[in-house]
Amino acid sequence: MDVNRYISSGIIESYVAGLTSEQESKEVQAYMLQFPEVKQAVDACQQDMERYVNMYAIQPPSVVKDRIFAVINKDENNVATDTVTVVADSPQARIYSIQEHQYEEDAPRPRNIWKYIAAAAIVGIIGCSAAIYKLYTDNQNINEKYQTLLAQGSTLQANNDVMQTKLTEMDEAMAIMRNPAMQKVKMPSAIKEHPEYLATVFFNPKEKAVYLSVDNMPEPPAGQQYQLWAIVKGQKDPVDAGVFDMGDASKSLQKMKAFGDDVVAFAVTLEKKGGSEKPTMPVYIAGKAS
């Protein structure tokens, strides 16, 4: 016989759980005597089942068990006895008294075993129900914690992606600003009432690259937008260098329209949203290119 195959068939678990037929039980018991591996498997399964039961067993309230057994004991104590009326001094009375006394001492009291079975079943059901409820609530708690961890993981991943993007932008900005060919054009405020206004243009004439860094500028009114202008040699009017955004966008370098080495200065005005072909408002900030 293939012992391993027999053990893995599930018969051991069924035997320990009391689900096998009489013939199957005898077969398992015979194999336990014949094959040590089978006996070890049965013992191990019994231990596992005992550990599981002890792990999740919940003692039912003592008041429940007390009430159940109180009912049983009450029924046993109320066993009816027959009475026979005879003359006290008659021989029959003495004989009956002796016989009745012997009967009460010798005859076993009838016991209803089904009451004990019912009591045990009720206690078992209570304990089993409590264990099942505990398993259910534990499972619900585990699922809730799992969903919470998933949500937290998604949030952390999203935050990590944002941070990676910001780090990449910072690395690129640092590389641009450290480029020796890049000119740094400071544009201080052109408004006396607000000397704190400031922005910086990073300008590479050879590569025709222009980047803008907002140092200190107020948010524009609704429907308006800041616009950068390039003052170019030979051009009568300032040339549009593009609009730029405030808010979070102002915290990083913003790429503007390209210009060559014929630019002599940069300036910023406040225009309608989307920009204008020519400046229509006073200059906020301005600076000369080297």
MIDRENFI-313781 format. One record per residue (C-alpha): residue in one letter; x, y, z. Coordinates in steps of 0.5 Angstrom, whole numbers, padded with zeros to 4 digits, always signed. Example, Ala and Ser with C-alpha at 12.3 -4.5 7.8 and 13.67 -1.06 7.14 Angstrom:
A+0025-0009+0016
S+0027-0002+0014
This chain:
M+0000+0000+0000
D+0002+0007-0002
V+0002+0010+0005
N+0004+0017+0003
R-0002+0017-0002
Y-0007+0014+0004
I-0005+0019+0009
S-0006+0025+0003
S-0013+0022+0001
G-0016+0026+0007
I-0018+0020+0011
I-0014+0022+0017
E-0018+0028+0017
S-0025+0025+0017
Y-0023+0020+0022
V-0021+0025+0027
A-0027+0029+0026
G-0031+0023+0027
L-0034+0023+0019
T-0032+0016+0017
S-0036+0010+0017
E-0035+0004+0022
Q-0031+0000+0017
E-0027+0006+0015
S-0025+0007+0022
K-0023+0000+0023
E-0019+0000+0017
V-0015+0007+0020
Q-0014+0003+0026
A-0012-0003+0023
Y-0007+0001+0019
M-0005+0005+0025
L-0002-0001+0028
Q+0001-0003+0022
F+0004+0003+0019
P+0007+0008+0024
E+0007+0013+0019
V-0001+0013+0019
K-0001+0013+0027
Q+0004+0019+0027
A-0001+0023+0022
V-0007+0021+0026
D-0004+0024+0032
A-0001+0030+0029
C-0008+0031+0026
Q-0011+0031+0033
Q-0006+0035+0036
D-0008+0040+0030
M-0015+0040+0031
E-0014+0041+0039
R-0010+0047+0038
Y-0015+0050+0033
V-0021+0049+0038
N-0017+0051+0044
M-0015+0057+0040
Y-0022+0060+0038
A-0026+0057+0044
I-0030+0062+0048
Q-0033+0060+0054
P-0040+0061+0054
P-0043+0065+0060
S-0043+0061+0067
V-0051+0063+0068
V-0053+0060+0061
K-0050+0053+0063
D-0053+0054+0071
R-0060+0055+0068
I-0059+0049+0063
F-0057+0044+0069
A-0061+0047+0074
V-0067+0045+0069
I-0064+0038+0069
N-0063+0037+0076
K-0070+0039+0078
D-0073+0034+0073
E-0069+0029+0077
N-0071+0031+0084
N-0078+0031+0082
V-0079+0023+0080
A-0086+0021+0082
T-0087+0016+0087
D-0093+0011+0088
T-0096+0011+0095
V-0100+0005+0098
T-0105+0006+0104
V-0105+0000+0109
V-0106-0001+0116
A-0100+0002+0120
D-0100-0004+0125
S-0101-0010+0120
P-0096-0015+0117
Q-0097-0012+0110
A-0095-0005+0113
R-0089-0008+0115
I-0087-0012+0109
Y-0089-0006+0105
S-0085-0001+0108
I-0079-0006+0108
Q-0080-0007+0101
E-0081+0000+0099
H-0074+0002+0103
Q-0070-0003+0099
Y-0073-0001+0092
E-0071+0006+0094
E-0064+0004+0096
D-0063-0001+0090
A-0067+0001+0084
P-0063+0006+0080
R-0067+0012+0078
P-0069+0013+0071
R-0065+0018+0068
N-0066+0021+0061
I-0060+0021+0057
W-0063+0026+0052
K-0063+0031+0057
Y-0055+0031+0058
I-0054+0031+0050
A-0059+0037+0049
A-0055+0041+0054
A-0048+0039+0052
A-0051+0041+0045
I-0054+0047+0047
V-0047+0049+0050
G-0043+0047+0044
I-0048+0051+0040
I-0047+0057+0044
G-0039+0056+0044
C-0039+0055+0037
S-0043+0061+0035
A-0039+0065+0039
A-0033+0062+0036
I-0036+0063+0029
Y-0038+0070+0030
K-0031+0072+0033
L-0028+0069+0026
Y-0032+0073+0022
T-0031+0080+0026
D-0023+0078+0026
N-0024+0077+0018
Q-0028+0083+0017
N-0022+0087+0021
I-0017+0084+0017
N-0021+0086+0011
E-0021+0093+0013
K-0014+0094+0015
Y-0012+0091+0008
Q-0016+0096+0005
T-0013+0101+0009
L-0006+0099+0007
L-0008+0099+0000
A-0011+0106+0000
Q-0004+0108+0004
G+0000+0105-0001
S-0003+0108-0007
T-0003+0115-0003
L+0005+0113-0002
Q+0006+0111-0009
A+0002+0118-0012
N+0006+0122-0007
N+0013+0118-0009
D+0011+0120-0016
V+0010+0127-0015
M+0017+0128-0011
Q+0020+0124-0017
T+0018+0129-0022
K+0020+0135-0017
L+0027+0132-0016
T+0027+0131-0024
E+0025+0138-0025
M+0030+0141-0020
D+0036+0137-0023
E+0034+0140-0030
A+0033+0147-0027
M+0040+0146-0024
A+0043+0144-0030
I+0041+0150-0034
M+0043+0155-0029
R+0050+0152-0028
N+0051+0152-0036
P+0057+0157-0037
A+0054+0159-0043
M+0047+0161-0040
Q+0046+0169-0038
K+0043+0171-0032
V+0039+0177-0033
K+0036+0180-0027
M+0029+0184-0028
P+0028+0188-0022
S+0021+0192-0021
A+0019+0198-0025
I+0014+0200-0020
K+0016+0205-0014
E+0010+0202-0010
H+0013+0195-0010
P+0020+0195-0010
E+0020+0187-0008
Y+0018+0185-0015
L+0023+0181-0018
A+0024+0175-0024
T+0030+0172-0027
V+0031+0170-0034
F+0036+0165-0036
F+0038+0166-0043
N+0043+0162-0048
P+0044+0166-0054
K+0048+0161-0058
E+0043+0155-0057
K+0037+0160-0057
A+0034+0158-0050
V+0030+0162-0046
Y+0028+0160-0039
L+0024+0165-0033
S+0025+0164-0026
V+0019+0168-0022
D+0023+0170-0015
N+0017+0175-0013
M+0011+0177-0016
P+0004+0177-0014
E-0002+0173-0017
P-0005+0177-0023
P-0012+0178-0023
A-0018+0174-0026
G-0018+0174-0033
Q-0010+0177-0034
Q-0004+0174-0035
Y+0004+0176-0034
Q+0007+0176-0041
L+0015+0177-0042
W+0017+0181-0048
A+0024+0181-0051
I+0027+0188-0053
V+0031+0186-0060
K+0036+0190-0064
G+0033+0193-0070
Q+0026+0192-0068
K+0021+0198-0066
D+0017+0194-0061
P+0018+0189-0056
V+0017+0182-0059
D+0013+0177-0055
A+0017+0172-0051
G+0011+0168-0048
V+0006+0168-0043
F+0008+0165-0036
D+0004+0162-0030
M+0004+0163-0023
G+0002+0159-0017
D+0006+0152-0017
A+0008+0153-0024
S+0012+0159-0022
K+0016+0155-0017
S+0020+0152-0023
L+0024+0154-0029
Q+0019+0156-0035
K+0021+0155-0042
M+0019+0161-0046
K+0020+0163-0053
A+0027+0162-0057
F+0031+0168-0058
G+0038+0169-0061
D+0044+0174-0059
D+0040+0180-0062
V+0036+0181-0055
V+0038+0187-0051
A+0033+0187-0045
F+0027+0183-0043
A+0021+0186-0039
V+0014+0184-0036
T+0007+0187-0037
L+0001+0185-0034
E-0004+0183-0040
K-0010+0179-0042
K-0010+0172-0041
G-0007+0169-0047
G-0003+0175-0048
S-0003+0181-0053
E+0001+0182-0060
K+0004+0189-0057
P+0005+0191-0050
T-0002+0195-0047
M+0000+0195-0040
P+0006+0199-0036
V+0012+0195-0035
Y+0012+0191-0028
I+0020+0189-0028
A+0025+0189-0033
G+0033+0188-0034
K+0038+0189-0039
A+0042+0183-0043
S+0049+0183-0042
